[in-house]
Amino acid sequence: MGVVFEQLLNALQLGLSLFIIAAGLTLVFGIMGMLNLAHGSLYMLGAYFCAALWAYTDHFALSVVGAIAGTALVGAAMEWLILRRLYERDHLDQVLATFGLILFFNELVRMIWGAGALYIDIPELLIGSVDLPGGGSFNAYRLVLILAGFLLAAALWWLVVRTRLGMKIRAVASQRAVMPAMGINTSTLSAVVFALGAALAAVAGALTAPLYSVQSGMGDALLIQSMLVLVIGGIGSVRGAFLAALLVGVVDTIGRLLPGTIGAPNSIGDVSVYLLMIAVLSFRPDGLFTRN
Amino acid sequence: MTLQTKTAPVPALPPDSRRVIPGTAHFRPGLSAQGWATLILLALLVLLPIVSTMLGQDYLITQFRRIMIFALAALSLNLILGYGGMACFGQAAFFGLGAYAVAFLNVGASQPASGMVAAFFADPVVSWITAAIAAALVACIIAAVSLRTKGVSFIMITLAFAQMLYFVFIGLKSAGGDDGLRFSAQTSTLLGIGLDNSTTFYYVTLGILLLALWLTWRLVRARFGIVLQGIRDNERRMRALGFETLHYKFAAFVLAAALAGLAGGLYATHESFINPAIMHWSRSGELIVMVVLGGMGTVAGPILGAIVYLTLEKFLPDITEHWAVWFGPVLVLCVLYARKGLMGSLPSHRPGAPATENRHA
């Protein structure tokens, strides 16, 4: 019983991390119609900034805040310099240009911080584990990540549904051409949304940095997983991304756990999420949680 | 008098529709700038072994054999990306499937207990054909799911499928997992040509590349190719005209996968070593870069793109270790300001003839 609970929490933690990354991706796609492959690079930058600041200040919370601010700035600069020229272009152009950005960022961090991986310790306060009801225990830091994930999801929901900024975001997503006539500066809004997406990627990068090794290219695998989340949930929908991310988290965890228990090859774990995507798309090409 | 209640058959393009392509009415002998560039490019490829032997730079032959193999893969991608408008982000998976097929056949033939059949299948020509078929079969499944989606979903799904195959081969213990397979590729072919001679293998590769180029050139002027380009420009209209667009896209996707599988097979024989890295998603990205750099939707552009990209990849690291820091921004600038690519920037019509419409112009 305790094991099941523990694995459920693992699945939740993975799903929520994926959601935070996918949310940025889907906001940018929903509003600008822009597929940003370099979103994974922003996640990586968040982790690197956090590691660098942590080595300098030795203060975890401060490093996380600094990493978020820094990455949001990089994101805004990226949008202003390059990406806003691509909104009206083919998706292929967006893929190519952001692929170029991935090459750039992956090599840049190698230039600055070296090819080896960086490590961050889990903040002292959160070392240790929490006993679970029904036996078993769970890493305290991961538990905090789950809480943070839920808080962020709630905050994002509040921002999009309950604030004036969120209203503008939703309006631009559905009727872009009309908005300038309503006196809304869409290009400023695009930059704000892009910075918001970058900040979300940085949150995920900085908070998960103590769990993974911080290295060049670390965002690429996560980018592909969060793209799976988007495809499964329906592209452009934050709610769909949330549900799909949790689903992917559960399926991935089961895929990693089950083969060992029943004696099937372990590679099923890596493939299970893709099989989920194929199954979903065979029945609903527009994603699971789209209204139509 | 009987009333004809049947609907009239959908008027299809006449079988000899290529004769009514604009421009041909004003036929003038001579080649377009693109045509000249293609001819010069191919002449250089033909002369390369002779020149490099004369200069004593024999390594260039192996170098360019590898480049031509990737050019073949880029050519296959151009068929669906440039002419079919299908932004497939997983072409490296088909390349890898072909490579693994050839590797398995060679490993199988080298087992002590293997017999005549295994030796037959390890023959380069037979194994390359098997590689193409294997890639095409997998492509049938991938196409059946992926082609249900459009636009950005299609990009993501082809990427996801490729990534899935990548993980499958990493997990396959019999394929050496992460480390890959090293094997001695059989070099004597059924046709009596020995590939152990570097120059011979070079010309065999060049011959296959030329064959694929000729196939592309014929295909885009045939009814099939014209329909495919129609789908690229406006799929809804083509459906309204009565074309079963899905069938055309499916056929093009599978054909492109077969060509990519063939390229992968050549690569396995060329390297005698393969690992899952050749299926990594960044490899698919590189193939797209080659196609766009050379000129999407131009017949020979991908070959030029492959030569330029792989030469840069080979020689830039000698200048600076961190060449990707420079190449990334250059790629961004190319997308922003030089969208047509190297070949595409040259006029595609003969001097004096009226220009044909070009979507990417």
Interface residues (C-beta under 8 A of the other chain):
Chain A: F29 L35 I82 R85 L86 H91 L92 D93 V95 L96 A97 F99 G100 L101 I102 L103 F104 F105 N106 E107 L108 R110 M111 D220 I224 M227 L228 L230 V231 I235 P265 N266 S267 I268 D270 V271 Y274 L275 M277 I278 L281 S282 P285 D286
Chain B: L81 A87 F89 V145 R148 T149 G151 V152 S153 I155 M156 I157 L159 A160 F161 Q163 M164 F167 V168 I170 G171 L172 W281 S282 G285 I288 V289 V292 H322 W323 A324 V325 F327 G328 P329 V330 L331 V332 V335 L336 R339
